[in-house]
């Protein structure tokens, strides 16, 4: 008897091919100090083979002014929340209006669980996520910081459905020293880490000014 794995395979995430990235060649950023983290959620998508950045972003998954009452870990028994940095592709990142885009890497916050949505803490559409790099002491140290939230900033929860991902970007630094890096996502009392990737940093980025 033949057994079909079609339904099961449709629930597995694979990195989509990004199309319509936009025009212009992004510049490479080489910071000399610790930067403020900029990880804005740009869209929520279901698992698929392609990601079209020219289509209207799907939204409506964020709930604001609510307390975090659940432990995200209870949602996952067969895969869970994963953070994947695609170091084989590049995308442009807009830091400020009127400035040229800088080089970045696609980042996918993935819900591979089968028991419904997971709630991720956000602030005005931004993730509590930073870049860490291996220091000269071979320890993981932050090269970004999360800005202190003012009272006017909304504390929200991103409701990420099962078999969907949140798409964001990570600035690709071009410093003098190639180092292993990773992303650290903080939500409530939980911390999640991405796969490791190589990036050029400057050692002064370990110092916050």
Secondary structure, DSSP 8 states (H G I E B T S, - for coil): -----HHHHTTS----EEE---SS--B-B--SS-EE---B--EEEES-SEEETTS------EEES----S-GGGG-SSS-EEEEEEEEEEEEE--STTS--EEEEEEEEEE--SSS-EEEEEETTEESEEEEEE-TTS-EEESEE-----TTS-EEEEEE-TTEEEEEEEE-BB-SEEEEEEEEEEETTEEEEB--EEEEE-GGGGS--
